[in-house]
Amino acid sequence: MATPFFTPPAETLPLLKRGLWPEASHRFDDRSIWAVRAALVSGRPLLIRGEAGIGKTQLARAVAEVLQVPLLHHVVDERTERDDLLYHLDAVARLAAAQIAAIVERDSPGTVQAGLHERNFIRPGIFWWALHWAGAATQAERYSRHCRPCKPPSDTPLNSSAPCSCVLLIDEIDKADPSVPNGLLECLGSDGFRTPLIDEGVHIPAHGQPPLVMLTTNEERELPLAFLRRCLVLTIPFPKPEADARKFLIEDRARVRYPEESEISDQVCQEAATQLLSERQQADRNRHEGLSKPGAAEYLDLIRVLVELGREVAQDQRSARQLEILAQVSSFVLRKRRDEDVSN
């Protein structure tokens, strides 16, 4: 078995556009590297805490890119149930098949009953693929014959030399009802799950590699303590000292995406950072209103607007033009206060 050691490149890692994932770049820090190493060696899920836009999801993308394994992704919402992550019984398709079968059965008794077996209408969920890719593929083919096409959740080939089968990213687990993380305890603790619909259950195959499970939370809801005990936890905070915050925004965000001064100057990046930090301070002062603070995601949105709209002028005029644009558009991107609170 390959040594489960994770060593990303020291330089910025480009992340190519894949499906709905946009092109991006990622720069690892030491804490993230060691957290991933610990998760790989311990076999525990890695829960990543931090405000929206801080880079939690992108970290999982970058880890999968370094390990050259599939990235399986599911975004949780208020309606998500545990079984949505494990499997889905298509009861509607089975009912339709039963209605057709009733007609056929009148003419040819005993010919269609086997086709109504529940197993034919089960679509493998994201955890099933992560735990047993070959078994999920077999079940997907069976489901496809009776319902609708069911494709693998990633077109990245499996990598038998990697320390994990795939990276399984469960985004925004805090949005789910507490029954969802509690319901995943068996799956996370025993490398598999059982259900009456699948007699043999689903488990990591002999000599197979477990997935690296990564989960993110925006801290909108407290997670159950039993679930937290199953996880390693990496917190990615927004830097507190202003100098560290500026370095994070400019070097680790803006310059990773736009490294050339010709695209956007340090002067413009600094001014955009000044405005973002001012808005964050305002949100802190009005914390009782429960307003969202702009963060790294909004900063990158603002930089992207300045770069794209600044292309309309010659390079030697670009910084001045971008500062003019910044004065016009920054409030749309950064301000999360109500209009009556923004008189200037």
Secondary structure, 3 states (H helix, E strand, C coil): CCCCCCCCCCCCEEECCECCECCEEECCCHHHHHHHHHHHHHCCCEEEECCCCCCHHHHHHHHHHHHCCCEEEEECCCCCCHHHHHEEECHHHHHHHHHHHHHHHHHCCCCCHHHHCHHHHEEECHHHHHHCHHHHHHHHHHHHHHCCCCCCCCCCCCCCCCCCCCEEEEECHHHCCCHHHHHCHHHHHHCEEEECCEEEEEECCCCCCCCEEEEEECCCCCCCHHHHHHCEEEECCCCCCHHHHHHHHHHHHHHHHCCCCCCCCHHHHHHHHHHHHHHHHHHHHCHHHCCCCCCHHHHHHHHHHHHHHHCCCCHHHHHHHHHHHHHHHHHHHHCCCCHHHCCC
